[in-house]
Amino acid sequence: MTGTVKDSVTVSGAVPWLLLRATANQGDGVLANVDFVQRLETRGGVAPAGACDPAEDATVAVPYRARYVFYAG
């Protein structure tokens, strides 16, 4: 599934809440008929502040939680 952002809500200290509209679905699985996806109740997911040195910090774990709601017509 691919989609486009229809709306976004800024959240302090977390990635934004989103409403996404599906632009293309493929396959015949449980998400094949999804029209919208909503990301709510986000916690975390924001990249650390400051500079990074890829030689020292190849990866950084960033805690993230959210609730996703799928709407199909």
PyMOL Python script that loads the backbone (N, CA, C, O; Angstrom):
from pymol import cmd

cmd.read_pdbstr("""\
ATOM      1  N   MET A   1       0.834  -1.169   0.000  1.00  0.00           N
ATOM      2  CA  MET A   1       0.000   0.000   0.000  1.00  0.00           C
ATOM      3  C   MET A   1       0.882   1.237   0.000  1.00  0.00           C
ATOM      4  O   MET A   1       1.883   1.293   0.714  1.00  0.00           O
ATOM      5  N   THR A   2       0.517   2.208  -0.786  1.00  0.00           N
ATOM      6  CA  THR A   2       1.157   3.514  -0.739  1.00  0.00           C
ATOM      7  C   THR A   2       0.076   4.535  -0.413  1.00  0.00           C
ATOM      8  O   THR A   2      -1.110   4.294  -0.637  1.00  0.00           O
ATOM      9  N   GLY A   3       0.501   5.683   0.119  1.00  0.00           N
ATOM     10  CA  GLY A   3      -0.486   6.675   0.508  1.00  0.00           C
ATOM     11  C   GLY A   3       0.068   8.080   0.493  1.00  0.00           C
ATOM     12  O   GLY A   3       1.255   8.303   0.254  1.00  0.00           O
ATOM     13  N   THR A   4      -0.817   9.020   0.754  1.00  0.00           N
ATOM     14  CA  THR A   4      -0.464  10.425   0.823  1.00  0.00           C
ATOM     15  C   THR A   4      -1.016  11.015   2.119  1.00  0.00           C
ATOM     16  O   THR A   4      -2.073  10.600   2.594  1.00  0.00           O
ATOM     17  N   VAL A   5      -0.305  11.974   2.685  1.00  0.00           N
ATOM     18  CA  VAL A   5      -0.723  12.601   3.942  1.00  0.00           C
ATOM     19  C   VAL A   5      -1.905  13.527   3.681  1.00  0.00           C
ATOM     20  O   VAL A   5      -1.819  14.439   2.858  1.00  0.00           O
ATOM     21  N   LYS A   6      -3.007  13.290   4.384  1.00  0.00           N
ATOM     22  CA  LYS A   6      -4.188  14.159   4.303  1.00  0.00           C
ATOM     23  C   LYS A   6      -4.196  15.178   5.437  1.00  0.00           C
ATOM     24  O   LYS A   6      -4.683  16.296   5.269  1.00  0.00           O
ATOM     25  N   ASP A   7      -3.652  14.790   6.601  1.00  0.00           N
ATOM     26  CA  ASP A   7      -3.628  15.693   7.753  1.00  0.00           C
ATOM     27  C   ASP A   7      -2.543  15.237   8.702  1.00  0.00           C
ATOM     28  O   ASP A   7      -2.166  14.065   8.719  1.00  0.00           O
ATOM     29  N   SER A   8      -2.042  16.171   9.492  1.00  0.00           N
ATOM     30  CA  SER A   8      -0.967  15.896  10.438  1.00  0.00           C
ATOM     31  C   SER A   8      -1.154  16.770  11.667  1.00  0.00           C
ATOM     32  O   SER A   8      -1.544  17.932  11.560  1.00  0.00           O
ATOM     33  N   VAL A   9      -0.874  16.204  12.834  1.00  0.00           N
ATOM     34  CA  VAL A   9      -0.959  16.944  14.093  1.00  0.00           C
ATOM     35  C   VAL A   9       0.386  16.850  14.786  1.00  0.00           C
ATOM     36  O   VAL A   9       0.870  15.752  15.062  1.00  0.00           O
ATOM     37  N   THR A  10       0.990  17.988  15.068  1.00  0.00           N
ATOM     38  CA  THR A  10       2.277  18.035  15.758  1.00  0.00           C
ATOM     39  C   THR A  10       2.106  17.610  17.208  1.00  0.00           C
ATOM     40  O   THR A  10       1.153  18.004  17.880  1.00  0.00           O
ATOM     41  N   VAL A  11       3.051  16.794  17.677  1.00  0.00           N
ATOM     42  CA  VAL A  11       3.035  16.305  19.050  1.00  0.00           C
ATOM     43  C   VAL A  11       4.390  16.615  19.673  1.00  0.00           C
ATOM     44  O   VAL A  11       5.424  16.283  19.092  1.00  0.00           O
ATOM     45  N   SER A  12       4.401  17.236  20.827  1.00  0.00           N
ATOM     46  CA  SER A  12       5.651  17.564  21.504  1.00  0.00           C
ATOM     47  C   SER A  12       6.377  16.294  21.944  1.00  0.00           C
ATOM     48  O   SER A  12       5.812  15.469  22.661  1.00  0.00           O
ATOM     49  N   GLY A  13       7.626  16.139  21.514  1.00  0.00           N
ATOM     50  CA  GLY A  13       8.445  15.011  21.930  1.00  0.00           C
ATOM     51  C   GLY A  13       8.135  13.699  21.238  1.00  0.00           C
ATOM     52  O   GLY A  13       8.620  12.650  21.662  1.00  0.00           O
ATOM     53  N   ALA A  14       7.329  13.735  20.171  1.00  0.00           N
ATOM     54  CA  ALA A  14       6.973  12.505  19.457  1.00  0.00           C
ATOM     55  C   ALA A  14       6.755  12.822  17.979  1.00  0.00           C
ATOM     56  O   ALA A  14       6.571  13.977  17.595  1.00  0.00           O
ATOM     57  N   VAL A  15       6.781  11.769  17.158  1.00  0.00           N
ATOM     58  CA  VAL A  15       6.464  11.961  15.742  1.00  0.00           C
ATOM     59  C   VAL A  15       4.994  12.358  15.627  1.00  0.00           C
ATOM     60  O   VAL A  15       4.204  12.025  16.511  1.00  0.00           O
ATOM     61  N   PRO A  16       4.609  13.058  14.568  1.00  0.00           N
ATOM     62  CA  PRO A  16       3.239  13.556  14.456  1.00  0.00           C
ATOM     63  C   PRO A  16       2.194  12.461  14.307  1.00  0.00           C
ATOM     64  O   PRO A  16       2.480  11.349  13.862  1.00  0.00           O
ATOM     65  N   TRP A  17       0.969  12.812  14.695  1.00  0.00           N
ATOM     66  CA  TRP A  17      -0.183  11.987  14.365  1.00  0.00           C
ATOM     67  C   TRP A  17      -0.470  12.234  12.891  1.00  0.00           C
ATOM     68  O   TRP A  17      -0.292  13.353  12.410  1.00  0.00           O
ATOM     69  N   LEU A  18      -0.910  11.209  12.166  1.00  0.00           N
ATOM     70  CA  LEU A  18      -1.146  11.346  10.733  1.00  0.00           C
ATOM     71  C   LEU A  18      -2.476  10.733  10.324  1.00  0.00           C
ATOM     72  O   LEU A  18      -2.967   9.789  10.943  1.00  0.00           O
ATOM     73  N   LEU A  19      -3.045  11.297   9.264  1.00  0.00           N
ATOM     74  CA  LEU A  19      -4.140  10.667   8.538  1.00  0.00           C
ATOM     75  C   LEU A  19      -3.641  10.490   7.116  1.00  0.00           C
ATOM     76  O   LEU A  19      -3.356  11.471   6.430  1.00  0.00           O
ATOM     77  N   LEU A  20      -3.535   9.259   6.674  1.00  0.00           N
ATOM     78  CA  LEU A  20      -3.033   8.933   5.343  1.00  0.00           C
ATOM     79  C   LEU A  20      -4.156   8.373   4.489  1.00  0.00           C
ATOM     80  O   LEU A  20      -4.954   7.558   4.952  1.00  0.00           O
ATOM     81  N   ARG A  21      -4.214   8.816   3.236  1.00  0.00           N
ATOM     82  CA  ARG A  21      -5.174   8.251   2.279  1.00  0.00           C
ATOM     83  C   ARG A  21      -4.434   7.296   1.364  1.00  0.00           C
ATOM     84  O   ARG A  21      -3.406   7.658   0.791  1.00  0.00           O
ATOM     85  N   ALA A  22      -4.939   6.089   1.220  1.00  0.00           N
ATOM     86  CA  ALA A  22      -4.315   5.100   0.344  1.00  0.00           C
ATOM     87  C   ALA A  22      -4.408   5.582  -1.098  1.00  0.00           C
ATOM     88  O   ALA A  22      -5.472   6.004  -1.551  1.00  0.00           O
ATOM     89  N   THR A  23      -3.292   5.520  -1.815  1.00  0.00           N
ATOM     90  CA  THR A  23      -3.275   5.871  -3.237  1.00  0.00           C
ATOM     91  C   THR A  23      -3.147   4.637  -4.108  1.00  0.00           C
ATOM     92  O   THR A  23      -3.471   4.688  -5.294  1.00  0.00           O
ATOM     93  N   ALA A  24      -2.685   3.541  -3.554  1.00  0.00           N
ATOM     94  CA  ALA A  24      -2.574   2.285  -4.295  1.00  0.00           C
ATOM     95  C   ALA A  24      -2.500   1.127  -3.311  1.00  0.00           C
ATOM     96  O   ALA A  24      -1.768   1.186  -2.323  1.00  0.00           O
ATOM     97  N   ASN A  25      -3.258   0.082  -3.588  1.00  0.00           N
ATOM     98  CA  ASN A  25      -3.217  -1.150  -2.811  1.00  0.00           C
ATOM     99  C   ASN A  25      -2.881  -2.279  -3.770  1.00  0.00           C
ATOM    100  O   ASN A  25      -3.195  -2.206  -4.958  1.00  0.00           O
ATOM    101  N   GLN A  26      -2.250  -3.311  -3.262  1.00  0.00           N
ATOM    102  CA  GLN A  26      -1.979  -4.470  -4.113  1.00  0.00           C
ATOM    103  C   GLN A  26      -2.196  -5.739  -3.319  1.00  0.00           C
ATOM    104  O   GLN A  26      -2.181  -5.723  -2.089  1.00  0.00           O
ATOM    105  N   GLY A  27      -2.393  -6.822  -4.014  1.00  0.00           N
ATOM    106  CA  GLY A  27      -2.618  -8.094  -3.356  1.00  0.00           C
ATOM    107  C   GLY A  27      -4.057  -8.258  -2.925  1.00  0.00           C
ATOM    108  O   GLY A  27      -4.907  -7.417  -3.216  1.00  0.00           O
ATOM    109  N   ASP A  28      -4.324  -9.353  -2.226  1.00  0.00           N
ATOM    110  CA  ASP A  28      -5.681  -9.639  -1.778  1.00  0.00           C
ATOM    111  C   ASP A  28      -5.740  -9.953  -0.290  1.00  0.00           C
ATOM    112  O   ASP A  28      -6.653 -10.637   0.173  1.00  0.00           O
ATOM    113  N   GLY A  29      -4.771  -9.453   0.449  1.00  0.00           N
ATOM    114  CA  GLY A  29      -4.712  -9.690   1.889  1.00  0.00           C
ATOM    115  C   GLY A  29      -5.682  -8.827   2.663  1.00  0.00           C
ATOM    116  O   GLY A  29      -6.529  -8.144   2.087  1.00  0.00           O
ATOM    117  N   VAL A  30      -5.549  -8.868   3.967  1.00  0.00           N
ATOM    118  CA  VAL A  30      -6.467  -8.185   4.874  1.00  0.00           C
ATOM    119  C   VAL A  30      -6.441  -6.662   4.684  1.00  0.00           C
ATOM    120  O   VAL A  30      -7.422  -5.996   5.016  1.00  0.00           O
ATOM    121  N   LEU A  31      -5.360  -6.098   4.167  1.00  0.00           N
ATOM    122  CA  LEU A  31      -5.264  -4.649   3.972  1.00  0.00           C
ATOM    123  C   LEU A  31      -5.546  -4.221   2.528  1.00  0.00           C
ATOM    124  O   LEU A  31      -5.345  -3.058   2.180  1.00  0.00           O
ATOM    125  N   ALA A  32      -6.001  -5.134   1.701  1.00  0.00           N
ATOM    126  CA  ALA A  32      -6.190  -4.850   0.279  1.00  0.00           C
ATOM    127  C   ALA A  32      -7.213  -3.748   0.010  1.00  0.00           C
ATOM    128  O   ALA A  32      -7.105  -3.040  -0.991  1.00  0.00           O
ATOM    129  N   ASN A  33      -8.199  -3.595   0.886  1.00  0.00           N
ATOM    130  CA  ASN A  33      -9.257  -2.607   0.656  1.00  0.00           C
ATOM    131  C   ASN A  33      -9.161  -1.383   1.562  1.00  0.00           C
ATOM    132  O   ASN A  33     -10.133  -0.640   1.701  1.00  0.00           O
ATOM    133  N   VAL A  34      -8.012  -1.168   2.172  1.00  0.00           N
ATOM    134  CA  VAL A  34      -7.839  -0.027   3.076  1.00  0.00           C
ATOM    135  C   VAL A  34      -7.888   1.277   2.289  1.00  0.00           C
ATOM    136  O   VAL A  34      -7.215   1.420   1.267  1.00  0.00           O
ATOM    137  N   ASP A  35      -8.694   2.237   2.774  1.00  0.00           N
ATOM    138  CA  ASP A  35      -8.797   3.551   2.162  1.00  0.00           C
ATOM    139  C   ASP A  35      -7.998   4.607   2.933  1.00  0.00           C
ATOM    140  O   ASP A  35      -7.432   5.524   2.338  1.00  0.00           O
ATOM    141  N   PHE A  36      -7.957   4.467   4.269  1.00  0.00           N
ATOM    142  CA  PHE A  36      -7.254   5.417   5.129  1.00  0.00           C
ATOM    143  C   PHE A  36      -6.513   4.673   6.227  1.00  0.00           C
ATOM    144  O   PHE A  36      -6.933   3.597   6.653  1.00  0.00           O
ATOM    145  N   VAL A  37      -5.402   5.255   6.686  1.00  0.00           N
ATOM    146  CA  VAL A  37      -4.656   4.775   7.847  1.00  0.00           C
ATOM    147  C   VAL A  37      -4.451   5.977   8.755  1.00  0.00           C
ATOM    148  O   VAL A  37      -4.046   7.047   8.301  1.00  0.00           O
ATOM    149  N   GLN A  38      -4.728   5.797  10.029  1.00  0.00           N
ATOM    150  CA  GLN A  38      -4.553   6.862  11.003  1.00  0.00           C
ATOM    151  C   GLN A  38      -3.515   6.433  12.029  1.00  0.00           C
ATOM    152  O   GLN A  38      -3.619   5.349  12.604  1.00  0.00           O
ATOM    153  N   ARG A  39      -2.501   7.289  12.266  1.00  0.00           N
ATOM    154  CA  ARG A  39      -1.494   7.030  13.311  1.00  0.00           C
ATOM    155  C   ARG A  39      -1.810   7.969  14.467  1.00  0.00           C
ATOM    156  O   ARG A  39      -1.814   9.189  14.303  1.00  0.00           O
ATOM    157  N   LEU A  40      -2.075   7.393  15.640  1.00  0.00           N
ATOM    158  CA  LEU A  40      -2.500   8.151  16.819  1.00  0.00           C
ATOM    159  C   LEU A  40      -1.659   7.786  18.033  1.00  0.00           C
ATOM    160  O   LEU A  40      -0.926   6.797  18.028  1.00  0.00           O
ATOM    161  N   GLU A  41      -1.777   8.598  19.064  1.00  0.00           N
ATOM    162  CA  GLU A  41      -1.171   8.328  20.374  1.00  0.00           C
ATOM    163  C   GLU A  41       0.314   7.982  20.267  1.00  0.00           C
ATOM    164  O   GLU A  41       0.787   7.033  20.893  1.00  0.00           O
ATOM    165  N   THR A  42       1.037   8.757  19.472  1.00  0.00           N
ATOM    166  CA  THR A  42       2.461   8.491  19.296  1.00  0.00           C
ATOM    167  C   THR A  42       3.248   8.883  20.541  1.00  0.00           C
ATOM    168  O   THR A  42       2.926   9.849  21.234  1.00  0.00           O
ATOM    169  N   ARG A  43       4.277   8.110  20.793  1.00  0.00           N
ATOM    170  CA  ARG A  43       5.230   8.387  21.883  1.00  0.00           C
ATOM    171  C   ARG A  43       6.618   8.094  21.331  1.00  0.00           C
ATOM    172  O   ARG A  43       6.878   6.989  20.853  1.00  0.00           O
ATOM    173  N   GLY A  44       7.505   9.072  21.394  1.00  0.00           N
ATOM    174  CA  GLY A  44       8.872   8.873  20.910  1.00  0.00           C
ATOM    175  C   GLY A  44       8.952   8.904  19.399  1.00  0.00           C
ATOM    176  O   GLY A  44       8.107   9.489  18.721  1.00  0.00           O
ATOM    177  N   GLY A  45      10.004   8.250  18.878  1.00  0.00           N
ATOM    178  CA  GLY A  45      10.219   8.192  17.440  1.00  0.00           C
ATOM    179  C   GLY A  45      10.975   9.362  16.864  1.00  0.00           C
ATOM    180  O   GLY A  45      11.208   9.418  15.657  1.00  0.00           O
ATOM    181  N   VAL A  46      11.367  10.308  17.719  1.00  0.00           N
ATOM    182  CA  VAL A  46      12.087  11.501  17.260  1.00  0.00           C
ATOM    183  C   VAL A  46      13.586  11.226  17.316  1.00  0.00           C
ATOM    184  O   VAL A  46      14.090  10.691  18.303  1.00  0.00           O
ATOM    185  N   ALA A  47      14.291  11.597  16.250  1.00  0.00           N
ATOM    186  CA  ALA A  47      15.743  11.405  16.206  1.00  0.00           C
ATOM    187  C   ALA A  47      16.422  12.197  17.331  1.00  0.00           C
ATOM    188  O   ALA A  47      15.943  13.267  17.704  1.00  0.00           O
ATOM    189  N   PRO A  48      17.528  11.682  17.870  1.00  0.00           N
ATOM    190  CA  PRO A  48      18.247  12.407  18.917  1.00  0.00           C
ATOM    191  C   PRO A  48      18.724  13.772  18.421  1.00  0.00           C
ATOM    192  O   PRO A  48      19.060  13.939  17.249  1.00  0.00           O
ATOM    193  N   ALA A  49      18.747  14.727  19.322  1.00  0.00           N
ATOM    194  CA  ALA A  49      19.227  16.069  18.986  1.00  0.00           C
ATOM    195  C   ALA A  49      20.749  16.079  18.897  1.00  0.00           C
ATOM    196  O   ALA A  49      21.419  15.241  19.501  1.00  0.00           O
ATOM    197  N   GLY A  50      21.280  17.011  18.157  1.00  0.00           N
ATOM    198  CA  GLY A  50      22.727  17.177  18.066  1.00  0.00           C
ATOM    199  C   GLY A  50      23.323  16.434  16.887  1.00  0.00           C
ATOM    200  O   GLY A  50      22.645  15.716  16.152  1.00  0.00           O
ATOM    201  N   ALA A  51      24.607  16.637  16.742  1.00  0.00           N
ATOM    202  CA  ALA A  51      25.343  16.029  15.636  1.00  0.00           C
ATOM    203  C   ALA A  51      25.575  14.544  15.897  1.00  0.00           C
ATOM    204  O   ALA A  51      25.576  14.087  17.040  1.00  0.00           O
ATOM    205  N   CYS A  52      25.770  13.812  14.815  1.00  0.00           N
ATOM    206  CA  CYS A  52      26.106  12.402  14.949  1.00  0.00           C
ATOM    207  C   CYS A  52      27.348  12.112  14.110  1.00  0.00           C
ATOM    208  O   CYS A  52      27.601  12.764  13.097  1.00  0.00           O
ATOM    209  N   ASP A  53      28.100  11.142  14.546  1.00  0.00           N
ATOM    210  CA  ASP A  53      29.293  10.709  13.834  1.00  0.00           C
ATOM    211  C   ASP A  53      29.074   9.262  13.413  1.00  0.00           C
ATOM    212  O   ASP A  53      29.159   8.363  14.249  1.00  0.00           O
ATOM    213  N   PRO A  54      28.792   9.016  12.127  1.00  0.00           N
ATOM    214  CA  PRO A  54      28.518   7.652  11.683  1.00  0.00           C
ATOM    215  C   PRO A  54      29.640   6.669  12.005  1.00  0.00           C
ATOM    216  O   PRO A  54      29.389   5.469  12.120  1.00  0.00           O
ATOM    217  N   ALA A  55      30.856   7.148  12.152  1.00  0.00           N
ATOM    218  CA  ALA A  55      31.963   6.250  12.498  1.00  0.00           C
ATOM    219  C   ALA A  55      31.815   5.725  13.921  1.00  0.00           C
ATOM    220  O   ALA A  55      32.234   4.605  14.211  1.00  0.00           O
ATOM    221  N   GLU A  56      31.227   6.515  14.807  1.00  0.00           N
ATOM    222  CA  GLU A  56      31.051   6.112  16.205  1.00  0.00           C
ATOM    223  C   GLU A  56      29.640   5.597  16.492  1.00  0.00           C
ATOM    224  O   GLU A  56      29.460   4.697  17.312  1.00  0.00           O
ATOM    225  N   ASP A  57      28.655   6.161  15.824  1.00  0.00           N
ATOM    226  CA  ASP A  57      27.249   5.822  16.080  1.00  0.00           C
ATOM    227  C   ASP A  57      26.597   5.327  14.782  1.00  0.00           C
ATOM    228  O   ASP A  57      25.825   6.050  14.153  1.00  0.00           O
ATOM    229  N   ALA A  58      26.914   4.099  14.395  1.00  0.00           N
ATOM    230  CA  ALA A  58      26.370   3.564  13.149  1.00  0.00           C
ATOM    231  C   ALA A  58      24.844   3.428  13.223  1.00  0.00           C
ATOM    232  O   ALA A  58      24.149   3.654  12.233  1.00  0.00           O
ATOM    233  N   THR A  59      24.335   3.064  14.386  1.00  0.00           N
ATOM    234  CA  THR A  59      22.890   2.983  14.593  1.00  0.00           C
ATOM    235  C   THR A  59      22.544   3.536  15.963  1.00  0.00           C
ATOM    236  O   THR A  59      23.355   3.496  16.889  1.00  0.00           O
ATOM    237  N   VAL A  60      21.346   4.046  16.078  1.00  0.00           N
ATOM    238  CA  VAL A  60      20.840   4.548  17.351  1.00  0.00           C
ATOM    239  C   VAL A  60      19.418   4.048  17.513  1.00  0.00           C
ATOM    240  O   VAL A  60      18.590   4.239  16.623  1.00  0.00           O
ATOM    241  N   ALA A  61      19.127   3.417  18.623  1.00  0.00           N
ATOM    242  CA  ALA A  61      17.767   2.955  18.899  1.00  0.00           C
ATOM    243  C   ALA A  61      16.932   4.132  19.389  1.00  0.00           C
ATOM    244  O   ALA A  61      17.355   4.877  20.273  1.00  0.00           O
ATOM    245  N   VAL A  62      15.759   4.293  18.818  1.00  0.00           N
ATOM    246  CA  VAL A  62      14.845   5.366  19.204  1.00  0.00           C
ATOM    247  C   VAL A  62      13.510   4.723  19.579  1.00  0.00           C
ATOM    248  O   VAL A  62      12.796   4.238  18.701  1.00  0.00           O
ATOM    249  N   PRO A  63      13.165   4.710  20.853  1.00  0.00           N
ATOM    250  CA  PRO A  63      11.898   4.104  21.271  1.00  0.00           C
ATOM    251  C   PRO A  63      10.711   4.786  20.580  1.00  0.00           C
ATOM    252  O   PRO A  63      10.722   5.999  20.371  1.00  0.00           O
ATOM    253  N   TYR A  64       9.700   4.007  20.232  1.00  0.00           N
ATOM    254  CA  TYR A  64       8.549   4.516  19.489  1.00  0.00           C
ATOM    255  C   TYR A  64       7.336   3.640  19.769  1.00  0.00           C
ATOM    256  O   TYR A  64       7.422   2.412  19.772  1.00  0.00           O
ATOM    257  N   ARG A  65       6.201   4.301  20.004  1.00  0.00           N
ATOM    258  CA  ARG A  65       4.926   3.597  20.165  1.00  0.00           C
ATOM    259  C   ARG A  65       3.857   4.414  19.468  1.00  0.00           C
ATOM    260  O   ARG A  65       3.936   5.641  19.421  1.00  0.00           O
ATOM    261  N   ALA A  66       2.864   3.739  18.930  1.00  0.00           N
ATOM    262  CA  ALA A  66       1.733   4.415  18.302  1.00  0.00           C
ATOM    263  C   ALA A  66       0.577   3.429  18.180  1.00  0.00           C
ATOM    264  O   ALA A  66       0.752   2.214  18.274  1.00  0.00           O
ATOM    265  N   ARG A  67      -0.595   3.986  17.969  1.00  0.00           N
ATOM    266  CA  ARG A  67      -1.775   3.181  17.672  1.00  0.00           C
ATOM    267  C   ARG A  67      -2.142   3.466  16.224  1.00  0.00           C
ATOM    268  O   ARG A  67      -2.253   4.626  15.826  1.00  0.00           O
ATOM    269  N   TYR A  68      -2.329   2.421  15.440  1.00  0.00           N
ATOM    270  CA  TYR A  68      -2.704   2.558  14.037  1.00  0.00           C
ATOM    271  C   TYR A  68      -4.139   2.065  13.857  1.00  0.00           C
ATOM    272  O   TYR A  68      -4.514   1.011  14.373  1.00  0.00           O
ATOM    273  N   VAL A  69      -4.936   2.840  13.118  1.00  0.00           N
ATOM    274  CA  VAL A  69      -6.310   2.484  12.812  1.00  0.00           C
ATOM    275  C   VAL A  69      -6.445   2.439  11.290  1.00  0.00           C
ATOM    276  O   VAL A  69      -6.032   3.368  10.597  1.00  0.00           O
ATOM    277  N   PHE A  70      -7.025   1.353  10.777  1.00  0.00           N
ATOM    278  CA  PHE A  70      -7.179   1.156   9.343  1.00  0.00           C
ATOM    279  C   PHE A  70      -8.664   1.233   8.997  1.00  0.00           C
ATOM    280  O   PHE A  70      -9.498   0.610   9.653  1.00  0.00           O
ATOM    281  N   TYR A  71      -8.984   2.008   7.955  1.00  0.00           N
ATOM    282  CA  TYR A  71     -10.375   2.175   7.510  1.00  0.00           C
ATOM    283  C   TYR A  71     -10.512   1.630   6.092  1.00  0.00           C
ATOM    284  O   TYR A  71      -9.741   1.992   5.203  1.00  0.00           O
ATOM    285  N   ALA A  72     -11.486   0.770   5.889  1.00  0.00           N
ATOM    286  CA  ALA A  72     -11.743   0.199   4.570  1.00  0.00           C
ATOM    287  C   ALA A  72     -13.219   0.422   4.215  1.00  0.00           C
ATOM    288  O   ALA A  72     -14.117   0.305   5.049  1.00  0.00           O
ATOM    289  N   GLY A  73     -13.420   0.749   2.934  1.00  0.00           N
ATOM    290  CA  GLY A  73     -14.794   1.017   2.482  1.00  0.00           C
ATOM    291  C   GLY A  73     -15.447  -0.185   1.868  1.00  0.00           C
ATOM    292  O   GLY A  73     -16.600  -0.111   1.444  1.00  0.00           O
TER     293      GLY A  73
END
""", "prot")
cmd.dss("prot")
cmd.show_as("cartoon", "prot")
cmd.util.cbc("prot")
cmd.orient("prot")
